[in-house]
Amino acid sequence: MASNRHLGRIVALQTLYELDFRIAVAEEDLDIAAVIDRNISRYSEVVEDKEFVEALINGVLEAASELDTFLQPLAPDWPLDQIARIDRTILRMSVWEMQHSSDSVPIKVIINEGVELAKSFGADNSSKFVNGVLGTAAKKLGLVDETKAQHKPKAEKPVTKKTKKKSK
């Protein structure tokens, strides 16, 4: 089912990306429901959880301005209108899912899915940017135990030629 949800997120991302662009250019005869139906029906034989995809798309569309208000302070050096449209869409989707699905989907899965989408559809550094912003979002939403995150044991130093010589 996880891979099916991943495909569902891809369909949602493609739909939201298309709608974001078409809304930004103020397309007069835009039928949002028709776009959603078209994109979901393309994958109807492989996406089992269509309700999840529709909820994700409609939730992000309805909460876009609230999501943007939440996201802006998390990346203060990047005004939202300067963030690549695909990255902004991934961030909106992931934060919406954190806010509405964190009781049924682990936060690590939501963040990982956002990072994977950024790797597949974003620019070279998109995945790092998305990972950082989503990690901060999870902390701000109180979904991550910060004490565990701050007290990670240090990794051992790798053995190199220099450390081998010193130990002799």
C-alpha positions as CSV (number, residue, x, y, z in Angstrom):
1,M,0.0,0.0,0.0
2,A,2.9,2.3,0.7
3,S,4.0,2.4,-2.9
4,N,0.4,3.0,-3.9
5,R,0.3,6.0,-1.6
6,H,3.6,7.2,-3.2
7,L,2.0,7.1,-6.6
8,G,-1.0,8.9,-5.2
9,R,1.3,11.6,-3.9
10,I,2.8,11.9,-7.4
11,V,-0.6,12.3,-8.9
12,A,-1.5,14.9,-6.3
13,L,1.8,16.7,-7.0
14,Q,1.2,16.8,-10.7
15,T,-2.3,18.0,-10.3
16,L,-1.4,20.7,-7.7
17,Y,1.5,21.9,-9.9
18,E,-0.7,22.2,-12.9
19,L,-3.4,24.0,-11.0
20,D,-0.9,26.3,-9.3
21,F,0.4,27.4,-12.7
22,R,-3.1,27.7,-14.2
23,I,-4.4,29.7,-11.3
24,A,-1.3,32.0,-11.3
25,V,-2.0,32.9,-14.9
26,A,-5.6,33.6,-14.0
27,E,-7.0,31.1,-16.6
28,E,-10.6,32.2,-17.1
29,D,-12.3,28.8,-17.9
30,L,-10.4,26.7,-15.4
31,D,-12.5,23.8,-14.1
32,I,-10.6,22.6,-11.1
33,A,-12.8,19.5,-10.5
34,A,-12.3,18.5,-14.2
35,V,-8.5,18.7,-13.8
36,I,-8.6,16.6,-10.6
37,D,-10.8,14.0,-12.2
38,R,-8.7,13.8,-15.4
39,N,-5.5,13.3,-13.5
40,I,-6.9,10.8,-11.1
41,S,-8.7,8.8,-13.8
42,R,-5.4,8.5,-15.7
43,Y,-4.1,6.3,-12.9
44,S,-7.4,4.8,-11.8
45,E,-6.1,1.2,-12.4
46,V,-3.1,1.6,-10.2
47,V,-4.1,4.1,-7.6
48,E,-6.3,2.3,-5.1
49,D,-6.7,5.1,-2.5
50,K,-8.3,7.8,-4.7
51,E,-10.0,9.3,-1.6
52,F,-6.5,10.0,-0.2
53,V,-5.4,11.7,-3.4
54,E,-8.6,13.8,-3.6
55,A,-8.3,14.8,0.1
56,L,-4.7,15.8,-0.4
57,I,-5.4,17.9,-3.5
58,N,-8.5,19.6,-2.1
59,G,-6.9,20.1,1.3
60,V,-3.9,21.9,-0.1
61,L,-6.0,24.0,-2.5
62,E,-8.3,25.1,0.3
63,A,-5.5,25.8,2.8
64,A,-2.9,27.2,0.4
65,S,-2.7,30.7,1.9
66,E,-2.6,29.3,5.5
67,L,0.1,26.8,4.4
68,D,2.1,29.6,2.8
69,T,1.8,31.7,6.0
70,F,3.1,28.8,8.0
71,L,5.9,28.0,5.6
72,Q,7.3,31.5,5.1
73,P,9.1,31.8,8.4
74,L,10.6,28.3,8.0
75,A,12.7,29.5,5.0
76,P,13.2,33.2,5.8
77,D,15.9,33.7,3.1
78,W,13.5,32.5,0.4
79,P,10.2,34.4,-0.2
80,L,7.6,31.9,-1.2
81,D,7.2,33.4,-4.6
82,Q,10.9,32.9,-5.3
83,I,10.8,29.2,-4.3
84,A,10.5,26.9,-7.4
85,R,6.9,26.1,-8.0
86,I,7.5,22.4,-7.7
87,D,9.3,22.8,-4.3
88,R,6.6,25.1,-3.0
89,T,3.9,22.5,-4.0
90,I,5.8,19.7,-2.3
91,L,6.2,21.7,0.9
92,R,2.5,22.6,0.9
93,M,1.5,19.0,0.4
94,S,3.8,17.7,3.0
95,V,2.9,20.2,5.7
96,W,-0.8,19.7,4.9
97,E,-0.3,16.0,5.4
98,M,1.6,16.6,8.6
99,Q,-1.3,18.6,9.9
100,H,-4.0,16.2,8.9
101,S,-2.5,12.7,8.7
102,S,0.2,12.6,11.3
103,D,-1.9,10.3,13.5
104,S,-2.1,7.7,10.7
105,V,1.2,8.3,8.8
106,P,4.5,8.6,10.7
107,I,6.2,12.0,10.4
108,K,9.3,10.4,9.1
109,V,7.3,8.9,6.2
110,I,5.8,12.2,5.3
111,I,9.2,13.9,5.3
112,N,10.8,11.1,3.4
113,E,8.0,11.2,0.7
114,G,8.5,15.0,0.3
115,V,12.2,14.5,-0.1
116,E,11.7,11.7,-2.6
117,L,9.3,13.8,-4.6
118,A,11.9,16.6,-4.6
119,K,14.6,14.3,-5.8
120,S,12.4,13.0,-8.6
121,F,10.8,16.3,-9.7
122,G,12.9,19.2,-8.3
123,A,16.3,20.7,-9.0
124,D,19.6,19.3,-7.8
125,N,19.4,20.9,-4.3
126,S,15.6,20.6,-3.9
127,S,15.7,17.5,-1.7
128,K,18.1,19.1,0.8
129,F,16.0,22.3,0.9
130,V,12.7,20.3,1.3
131,N,14.2,18.1,4.0
132,G,15.4,21.1,6.0
133,V,12.1,23.0,5.8
134,L,10.0,19.9,6.6
135,G,12.2,19.0,9.5
136,T,11.7,22.5,10.9
137,A,8.0,22.3,10.2
138,A,7.6,19.0,12.1
139,K,9.4,20.6,15.1
140,K,7.2,23.7,14.9
141,L,4.1,21.5,14.8
142,G,5.3,19.6,17.9
143,L,5.5,16.3,15.9
144,V,9.1,15.6,16.7
145,D,10.7,15.0,20.1
146,E,13.4,17.6,20.0
147,T,15.3,16.1,23.0
148,K,15.9,12.9,21.1
149,A,17.0,14.9,18.0
150,Q,19.5,16.9,20.0
151,H,21.1,14.1,21.9
152,K,22.1,11.8,19.1
153,P,25.3,9.8,19.9
154,K,28.3,11.0,17.9
155,A,29.4,8.7,15.1
156,E,32.8,7.1,15.5
157,K,35.6,8.6,13.4
158,P,36.3,6.6,10.3
159,V,39.6,4.8,10.3
160,T,42.0,6.5,7.9
161,K,45.7,6.0,7.1
162,K,46.6,8.8,9.5
163,T,44.6,7.3,12.5
164,K,46.2,3.9,11.8
165,K,49.7,5.4,12.0
166,K,48.9,7.2,15.3
167,S,47.5,4.1,16.9
168,K,50.7,2.1,16.3
